[in-house]
Amino acid sequence: MAVIVTFEFSGAGQELYDTVIERVTDGRGFTEFADLPNTGLISHAAGPVDGGFRVTEVWESVEALEHHAKTFGPILEELGHADVQPTIIPAHNVVVR
């Protein structure tokens, strides 16, 4: 079952996001799903919010998210954001272009 995942990074900005993307993709950047080392991502959006930065994604399953977390989790820990816990909810409907 698809899940919607939201990360809220209080006190962080685009610099943290860009650093994580740089490390996750080994410097290739992230403009298409093939740039990621793991499969299962359906959609991704990120941007500034009051007091921080938000990333919202849709994953094919919790298992796919957990597999990808093995890649970005250690990076967040190294950058001092290991305590960030995502909100995960089941997706009722997902529509992509």
ZAKOLDREN-371932 format. One record per atom (N, C-alpha, C): residue number from 1; atom name; x, y, z. Coordinates in steps of 0.02 Angstrom, whole numbers, plus 50000, padded with zeros to 5 digits. Layout:
<NUM; 'CA'; <X; Y; Z>>;
...
***
This chain:
<1; 'N'; <50042; 49941; 50000>>;
<1; 'CA'; <50000; 50000; 50000>>;
<1; 'C'; <50044; 50062; 50000>>;
<2; 'N'; <50028; 50111; 49959>>;
<2; 'CA'; <50066; 50173; 49956>>;
<2; 'C'; <50057; 50213; 50020>>;
<3; 'N'; <50110; 50250; 50037>>;
<3; 'CA'; <50109; 50292; 50096>>;
<3; 'C'; <50133; 50362; 50079>>;
<4; 'N'; <50105; 50411; 50115>>;
<4; 'CA'; <50126; 50481; 50109>>;
<4; 'C'; <50171; 50495; 50168>>;
<5; 'N'; <50230; 50523; 50154>>;
<5; 'CA'; <50280; 50535; 50205>>;
<5; 'C'; <50298; 50609; 50205>>;
<6; 'N'; <50296; 50640; 50264>>;
<6; 'CA'; <50313; 50710; 50271>>;
<6; 'C'; <50368; 50719; 50323>>;
<7; 'N'; <50421; 50751; 50303>>;
<7; 'CA'; <50476; 50768; 50348>>;
<7; 'C'; <50475; 50843; 50360>>;
<8; 'N'; <50478; 50863; 50423>>;
<8; 'CA'; <50481; 50934; 50442>>;
<8; 'C'; <50549; 50945; 50475>>;
<9; 'N'; <50589; 50988; 50444>>;
<9; 'CA'; <50655; 51004; 50471>>;
<9; 'C'; <50653; 51074; 50501>>;
<10; 'N'; <50639; 51078; 50565>>;
<10; 'CA'; <50636; 51143; 50600>>;
<10; 'C'; <50706; 51173; 50604>>;
<11; 'N'; <50709; 51238; 50589>>;
<11; 'CA'; <50772; 51273; 50593>>;
<11; 'C'; <50820; 51258; 50536>>;
<12; 'N'; <50799; 51218; 50488>>;
<12; 'CA'; <50842; 51201; 50431>>;
<12; 'C'; <50815; 51234; 50368>>;
<13; 'N'; <50856; 51236; 50318>>;
<13; 'CA'; <50835; 51266; 50256>>;
<13; 'C'; <50857; 51226; 50196>>;
<14; 'N'; <50856; 51259; 50139>>;
<14; 'CA'; <50873; 51226; 50076>>;
<14; 'C'; <50944; 51198; 50077>>;
<15; 'N'; <50988; 51229; 50114>>;
<15; 'CA'; <51057; 51205; 50116>>;
<15; 'C'; <51061; 51133; 50142>>;
<16; 'N'; <51024; 51118; 50195>>;
<16; 'CA'; <51022; 51049; 50221>>;
<16; 'C'; <50994; 51003; 50167>>;
<17; 'N'; <50938; 51023; 50137>>;
<17; 'CA'; <50907; 50981; 50085>>;
<17; 'C'; <50957; 50967; 50029>>;
<18; 'N'; <50989; 51020; 50004>>;
<18; 'CA'; <51036; 51012; 49948>>;
<18; 'C'; <51095; 50967; 49967>>;
<19; 'N'; <51118; 50973; 50029>>;
<19; 'CA'; <51173; 50931; 50052>>;
<19; 'C'; <51153; 50857; 50055>>;
<20; 'N'; <51093; 50844; 50080>>;
<20; 'CA'; <51068; 50775; 50084>>;
<20; 'C'; <51061; 50746; 50013>>;
<21; 'N'; <51031; 50784; 49968>>;
<21; 'CA'; <51023; 50761; 49899>>;
<21; 'C'; <51090; 50748; 49867>>;
<22; 'N'; <51137; 50792; 49877>>;
<22; 'CA'; <51205; 50784; 49850>>;
<22; 'C'; <51236; 50718; 49872>>;
<23; 'N'; <51228; 50703; 49936>>;
<23; 'CA'; <51258; 50642; 49963>>;
<23; 'C'; <51219; 50579; 49943>>;
<24; 'N'; <51154; 50583; 49943>>;
<24; 'CA'; <51113; 50525; 49924>>;
<24; 'C'; <51125; 50505; 49851>>;
<25; 'N'; <51136; 50555; 49809>>;
<25; 'CA'; <51144; 50541; 49737>>;
<25; 'C'; <51217; 50540; 49715>>;
<26; 'N'; <51263; 50540; 49761>>;
<26; 'CA'; <51334; 50542; 49745>>;
<26; 'C'; <51351; 50600; 49698>>;
<27; 'N'; <51319; 50658; 49710>>;
<27; 'CA'; <51335; 50718; 49673>>;
<27; 'C'; <51300; 50726; 49607>>;
<28; 'N'; <51256; 50680; 49589>>;
<28; 'CA'; <51221; 50684; 49525>>;
<28; 'C'; <51162; 50733; 49526>>;
<29; 'N'; <51138; 50750; 49585>>;
<29; 'CA'; <51078; 50791; 49590>>;
<29; 'C'; <51016; 50747; 49583>>;
<30; 'N'; <50958; 50778; 49591>>;
<30; 'CA'; <50896; 50740; 49590>>;
<30; 'C'; <50845; 50776; 49546>>;
<31; 'N'; <50840; 50755; 49484>>;
<31; 'CA'; <50792; 50783; 49437>>;
<31; 'C'; <50745; 50729; 49409>>;
<32; 'N'; <50761; 50666; 49422>>;
<32; 'CA'; <50718; 50611; 49402>>;
<32; 'C'; <50728; 50553; 49450>>;
<33; 'N'; <50680; 50508; 49453>>;
<33; 'CA'; <50682; 50454; 49502>>;
<33; 'C'; <50743; 50409; 49493>>;
<34; 'N'; <50767; 50402; 49431>>;
<34; 'CA'; <50826; 50361; 49418>>;
<34; 'C'; <50888; 50387; 49452>>;
<35; 'N'; <50888; 50450; 49475>>;
<35; 'CA'; <50946; 50478; 49510>>;
<35; 'C'; <50955; 50448; 49579>>;
<36; 'N'; <50902; 50419; 49607>>;
<36; 'CA'; <50906; 50390; 49674>>;
<36; 'C'; <50933; 50319; 49672>>;
<37; 'N'; <50967; 50298; 49724>>;
<37; 'CA'; <50994; 50230; 49726>>;
<37; 'C'; <50942; 50177; 49742>>;
<38; 'N'; <50882; 50197; 49762>>;
<38; 'CA'; <50830; 50150; 49782>>;
<38; 'C'; <50767; 50162; 49743>>;
<39; 'N'; <50728; 50110; 49734>>;
<39; 'CA'; <50665; 50115; 49696>>;
<39; 'C'; <50606; 50121; 49744>>;
<40; 'N'; <50549; 50140; 49715>>;
<40; 'CA'; <50487; 50141; 49754>>;
<40; 'C'; <50458; 50210; 49766>>;
<41; 'N'; <50495; 50262; 49748>>;
<41; 'CA'; <50470; 50330; 49757>>;
<41; 'C'; <50422; 50348; 49700>>;
<42; 'N'; <50363; 50372; 49719>>;
<42; 'CA'; <50311; 50390; 49670>>;
<42; 'C'; <50311; 50466; 49658>>;
<43; 'N'; <50319; 50506; 49711>>;
<43; 'CA'; <50322; 50578; 49703>>;
<43; 'C'; <50364; 50609; 49758>>;
<44; 'N'; <50390; 50669; 49743>>;
<44; 'CA'; <50434; 50703; 49790>>;
<44; 'C'; <50425; 50778; 49780>>;
<45; 'N'; <50416; 50814; 49835>>;
<45; 'CA'; <50413; 50887; 49833>>;
<45; 'C'; <50446; 50913; 49896>>;
<46; 'N'; <50483; 50969; 49889>>;
<46; 'CA'; <50517; 50997; 49946>>;
<46; 'C'; <50517; 51073; 49940>>;
<47; 'N'; <50513; 51106; 49998>>;
<47; 'CA'; <50514; 51179; 49997>>;
<47; 'C'; <50514; 51208; 50066>>;
<48; 'N'; <50527; 51274; 50070>>;
<48; 'CA'; <50529; 51308; 50134>>;
<48; 'C'; <50461; 51317; 50165>>;
<49; 'N'; <50459; 51314; 50231>>;
<49; 'CA'; <50400; 51330; 50271>>;
<49; 'C'; <50422; 51375; 50327>>;
<50; 'N'; <50375; 51406; 50361>>;
<50; 'CA'; <50393; 51449; 50418>>;
<50; 'C'; <50437; 51411; 50466>>;
<51; 'N'; <50497; 51435; 50477>>;
<51; 'CA'; <50541; 51405; 50527>>;
<51; 'C'; <50577; 51343; 50506>>;
<52; 'N'; <50575; 51325; 50441>>;
<52; 'CA'; <50610; 51264; 50422>>;
<52; 'C'; <50601; 51245; 50349>>;
<53; 'N'; <50603; 51181; 50337>>;
<53; 'CA'; <50599; 51153; 50270>>;
<53; 'C'; <50557; 51089; 50273>>;
<54; 'N'; <50516; 51077; 50223>>;
<54; 'CA'; <50472; 51019; 50222>>;
<54; 'C'; <50485; 50977; 50159>>;
<55; 'N'; <50485; 50912; 50169>>;
<55; 'CA'; <50490; 50864; 50113>>;
<55; 'C'; <50430; 50819; 50118>>;
<56; 'N'; <50392; 50813; 50063>>;
<56; 'CA'; <50334; 50769; 50061>>;
<56; 'C'; <50343; 50721; 50002>>;
<57; 'N'; <50335; 50657; 50018>>;
<57; 'CA'; <50345; 50606; 49967>>;
<57; 'C'; <50288; 50555; 49969>>;
<58; 'N'; <50280; 50520; 49914>>;
<58; 'CA'; <50236; 50462; 49912>>;
<58; 'C'; <50280; 50403; 49892>>;
<59; 'N'; <50276; 50350; 49932>>;
<59; 'CA'; <50315; 50289; 49919>>;
<59; 'C'; <50267; 50232; 49905>>;
<60; 'N'; <50289; 50184; 49865>>;
<60; 'CA'; <50248; 50126; 49848>>;
<60; 'C'; <50227; 50086; 49909>>;
<61; 'N'; <50270; 50086; 49960>>;
<61; 'CA'; <50256; 50048; 50021>>;
<61; 'C'; <50301; 50072; 50078>>;
<62; 'N'; <50283; 50053; 50138>>;
<62; 'CA'; <50325; 50068; 50196>>;
<62; 'C'; <50392; 50033; 50188>>;
<63; 'N'; <50392; 49973; 50161>>;
<63; 'CA'; <50454; 49936; 50151>>;
<63; 'C'; <50502; 49973; 50104>>;
<64; 'N'; <50476; 50002; 50051>>;
<64; 'CA'; <50518; 50040; 50004>>;
<64; 'C'; <50547; 50101; 50039>>;
<65; 'N'; <50507; 50135; 50079>>;
<65; 'CA'; <50531; 50192; 50118>>;
<65; 'C'; <50585; 50170; 50166>>;
<66; 'N'; <50574; 50116; 50203>>;
<66; 'CA'; <50622; 50092; 50252>>;
<66; 'C'; <50688; 50074; 50219>>;
<67; 'N'; <50684; 50044; 50159>>;
<67; 'CA'; <50745; 50027; 50122>>;
<67; 'C'; <50784; 50090; 50104>>;
<68; 'N'; <50748; 50141; 50081>>;
<68; 'CA'; <50781; 50204; 50063>>;
<68; 'C'; <50808; 50240; 50125>>;
<69; 'N'; <50774; 50232; 50181>>;
<69; 'CA'; <50797; 50263; 50243>>;
<69; 'C'; <50866; 50239; 50264>>;
<70; 'N'; <50884; 50179; 50243>>;
<70; 'CA'; <50951; 50153; 50258>>;
<70; 'C'; <51004; 50194; 50222>>;
<71; 'N'; <50985; 50228; 50168>>;
<71; 'CA'; <51031; 50271; 50132>>;
<71; 'C'; <51034; 50341; 50162>>;
<72; 'N'; <50975; 50373; 50172>>;
<72; 'CA'; <50976; 50442; 50195>>;
<72; 'C'; <50978; 50450; 50271>>;
<73; 'N'; <50959; 50399; 50307>>;
<73; 'CA'; <50960; 50403; 50381>>;
<73; 'C'; <51029; 50419; 50409>>;
<74; 'N'; <51080; 50382; 50389>>;
<74; 'CA'; <51147; 50397; 50415>>;
<74; 'C'; <51172; 50467; 50395>>;
<75; 'N'; <51151; 50490; 50337>>;
<75; 'CA'; <51169; 50558; 50315>>;
<75; 'C'; <51137; 50610; 50361>>;
<76; 'N'; <51073; 50602; 50375>>;
<76; 'CA'; <51039; 50648; 50421>>;
<76; 'C'; <51072; 50647; 50490>>;
<77; 'N'; <51090; 50587; 50512>>;
<77; 'CA'; <51123; 50581; 50577>>;
<77; 'C'; <51189; 50619; 50577>>;
<78; 'N'; <51229; 50610; 50526>>;
<78; 'CA'; <51293; 50644; 50520>>;
<78; 'C'; <51285; 50720; 50519>>;
<79; 'N'; <51230; 50744; 50490>>;
<79; 'CA'; <51217; 50815; 50484>>;
<79; 'C'; <51180; 50844; 50544>>;
<80; 'N'; <51169; 50802; 50596>>;
<80; 'CA'; <51138; 50826; 50657>>;
<80; 'C'; <51062; 50826; 50658>>;
<81; 'N'; <51031; 50787; 50614>>;
<81; 'CA'; <50958; 50785; 50611>>;
<81; 'C'; <50930; 50714; 50618>>;
<82; 'N'; <50964; 50674; 50658>>;
<82; 'CA'; <50942; 50604; 50669>>;
<82; 'C'; <50875; 50601; 50705>>;
<83; 'N'; <50856; 50654; 50741>>;
<83; 'CA'; <50795; 50654; 50780>>;
<83; 'C'; <50732; 50668; 50739>>;
<84; 'N'; <50739; 50685; 50676>>;
<84; 'CA'; <50681; 50701; 50634>>;
<84; 'C'; <50641; 50637; 50621>>;
<85; 'N'; <50579; 50637; 50642>>;
<85; 'CA'; <50534; 50580; 50632>>;
<85; 'C'; <50480; 50599; 50582>>;
<86; 'N'; <50475; 50563; 50527>>;
<86; 'CA'; <50425; 50581; 50477>>;
<86; 'C'; <50354; 50564; 50500>>;
<87; 'N'; <50307; 50599; 50473>>;
<87; 'CA'; <50237; 50580; 50479>>;
<87; 'C'; <50221; 50535; 50420>>;
<88; 'N'; <50194; 50476; 50434>>;
<88; 'CA'; <50179; 50427; 50382>>;
<88; 'C'; <50106; 50409; 50387>>;
<89; 'N'; <50070; 50419; 50331>>;
<89; 'CA'; <49999; 50400; 50329>>;
<89; 'C'; <49985; 50359; 50267>>;
<90; 'N'; <49936; 50314; 50270>>;
<90; 'CA'; <49919; 50275; 50211>>;
<90; 'C'; <49889; 50322; 50157>>;
<91; 'N'; <49906; 50309; 50096>>;
<91; 'CA'; <49879; 50348; 50041>>;
<91; 'C'; <49812; 50318; 50019>>;
<92; 'N'; <49762; 50358; 50017>>;
<92; 'CA'; <49697; 50336; 49993>>;
<92; 'C'; <49695; 50339; 49916>>;
<93; 'N'; <49726; 50391; 49888>>;
<93; 'CA'; <49726; 50400; 49816>>;
<93; 'C'; <49790; 50435; 49796>>;
<94; 'N'; <49822; 50413; 49743>>;
<94; 'CA'; <49882; 50444; 49717>>;
<94; 'C'; <49873; 50452; 49642>>;
<95; 'N'; <49880; 50514; 49619>>;
<95; 'CA'; <49874; 50528; 49548>>;
<95; 'C'; <49938; 50565; 49527>>;
<96; 'N'; <49971; 50541; 49476>>;
<96; 'CA'; <50031; 50574; 49451>>;
<96; 'C'; <50023; 50586; 49376>>;
<97; 'N'; <50059; 50635; 49352>>;
<97; 'CA'; <50056; 50652; 49281>>;
<97; 'C'; <50094; 50603; 49240>>;
***
